[in-house]
Amino acid sequence: MEDEKLNPDAKEYDASHIKVLKGLEGVRVRPGMYIGTTGARGLHHLVWEIVDNSIDEALAGYANHIEVEILPGDIISVTDNGRGMPVDIHPDTKRPAVEAIFTVLHAGGKFDNSSYKVSGGLHGVGASVVNALSEWLEVTIHRNGKIYTEKFSRGIATTDLIENGVSDHTGSIVKFKADPEIFTETTVYDYETLRARIQQLAFLNKGLKLTITDSRDPLNIIKNIYCYEGGLKEYVQFLNEGKKAVTQNIIYCEGEKQNIQVEIALQYNEEFNSTIYSFTNNIHTHEGGSHEDGFKMALLRCLKKYADENKILKKDEEITGEDVREGLVAIVSVKHPDPQFEGQTKTKLGNTEVRGIVSQVFGEALDRYLLENPKEAKIIIEKGLLASRARIAARKAREATRRKSPLDGLMLNSKLTDCRSKDPTLSEMYIVEGDSAGGSAKSGRDSEYQAILPLRGKVLNVQKVRLERALSNNEILSMIQAIGTGIGEEFDITKARYHKIIIMTDADVDGEHICILLLTFFYRFMPQLIENGYIYVAKPPLYRAQYGKMLKYAYSDEELEIIKRTNPDKKFDIQRYKGLGEMDASQLWETTMDPANRTLVQVHLEDAMIADQTFEMLMGEEVEPRKKFIQENAHYANNLDI
């Protein structure tokens, strides 16, 4: 009775309010729980779940070729030459085992240690989740000298498993079409996204042949075939393209302890940034984990030990883990029979035993390499010493970035016009190109939650400099101080003062260049802001079309043409915006800052390796890769005269 007095509606909450979802209904009701998002990333995630199953066959030693094809209508086909999915009757479901794989969560060979020693995917839920979120799915199996087929629709079998032919080989073919009822944003696949991941999987599984084909346009079929006998060695070579290597050799090791396979490859270059990519069972653990920790521990321990034994360091000199990782490109890959990932998205490996195993396997190999290659050992340690001296200089510069408030006695940040809100989840900061646009933005903003930081001129290209040089740049200092998270090793995402940091530049070539420079800065020194979805790019309109009192804005040439076509009897006065400064405060608010009307593009780190290579190509020292990119993509460029 007391409960009812506290909450008079409590008695209305009874068994009738409990909804029981059958089969795969729960996946369709809450797809984000299984694939993260129903946007483009989630769409592509469907492909990886099916490919992962084929990769598991390869890891188990039963397949050596996997083919992925995008068919007309954005239908995906994944073919492998493995054993073929089991077709015999399952003792529990009394239905063919393949049907359980596609209709029952947590059904699959990954729970039976005798079937797969290691596996990726979503621990047995992958195939059924893809089935649940597909308009239709068809599986064809070559096994026992026969061909079997079964069809499904939105997670439910629409046919029985049918035997419909004979076969002289084994394997599985899965075809599916993503359900537009679920993927309302897009059901169109990006070939480059799929191609890059397929290539990565080929690097991670040496000797495995992977083919990807785009057959959507019969007149322009695109096909890429990848197979790397060198595995991670070739991966490091690939990542170091366009960079000047410091060491001639790629340091490589592989070993196995307690049924955990360890494979590592690394090489140093003249860059100042560290690039370490870690994987567990082919899954990119971009937040690192125990395998990456073990690698870093061994790297520092072995280099310090060698430096001490060979008296390379002076008495007052010291190198840290951060120092010995400068200019490093490394791939750390482990295959674990029972991986424990932190978080549902599997971005960090949690198995504590892996730290010691990786440290031991890699440490023994690195000790041996340093002894056998004294010249390269000395080069690596001297590079670390240079980094150590730069780190000490950077520490002093970094102290200037610490702040209690955006106007904490530092004149640099006096240009920041802050918002009244102190709630970072509601607050947003516009980084605006130029004082003129900054003035309009200040006047037009909603001062309750929108802060404005105008920048003067082009930001320093941080791709080519060390941290201490970056911290001497006033524009960069202003951003760091305003954001409040600190930088580098001291970065703390919980101290972010704004959960939306919006880059707003002119819609011209210079504006695009400034945007890339800013993104390069965030990617290099504050990548966690991108990973957590805090970085956005504002899309200002390109055109203002007016006829009498009718006023419309177009954000692309295509939109302008639509406005003209839908109003054929009107002769619009067209204004092409060359810069944000051409808009007054009300126009800037209406088109680019008002949450009800504005267009923001959230920046994602879909693949850190692709981002790293792109930034290096666009902003790095090597001219030839940039020249090649311009030559190959020049025909896509428009409006270069604006």
Secondary structure, DSSP 4 states (H G I P E B T S, - for coil): -HHHHH-TTGGG-SGGGPPPPPTTHHHHHSTHHHHS-SSHHHHHHHHHHHHHHHHHHHHTTS-SEEEEEEETTTEEEEEE-SS----SBPTTTSSBHHHHHHHSTT-SGGGSTTT-SS--TTTT-HHHHHHHTEEEEEEEEEETTEEEEEEEETTEESS--EEEEE-SS-EEEEEEEE-TTT--S--PPPHHHHHHHHHHHHHHSTT-EEEEEE-SSTTS-EEEEE--TTTHHHHHHHHTTTS-BSSSSPEEEEEEETTEEEEEEEEEBS-SS-EEEEEETTEE-TT-BHHHHHHHHHHHHHHHHHHHHTT-S-TT----HHHHTTTEEEEEEEE-SS--EETTTT-EE--HHHHHHHHHHHHHHHHHHHHH-HHHHHHHHHHHHHHHHHHHHHHHHHHTT--SSTTSS-GGGGG-B--S---TTT-EEEEEESHHHHHHHHHHS-TTTEEEEEE-SPPP-GGGS-HHHHTT-HHHHHHHHHH-S--GGG--GGG-S-SEEEEE--SSHHHHHHHHHHHHHHHHH-HHHHHTT-EEEE---SEEEEETTEEEEESSHHHHHHHHHH-TT---EEEE---GGGS-HHHHIIIII-TTT--EEE---S-HHHHHHHHHHHHSS-HHHHHHHHHHHGGG---TT-
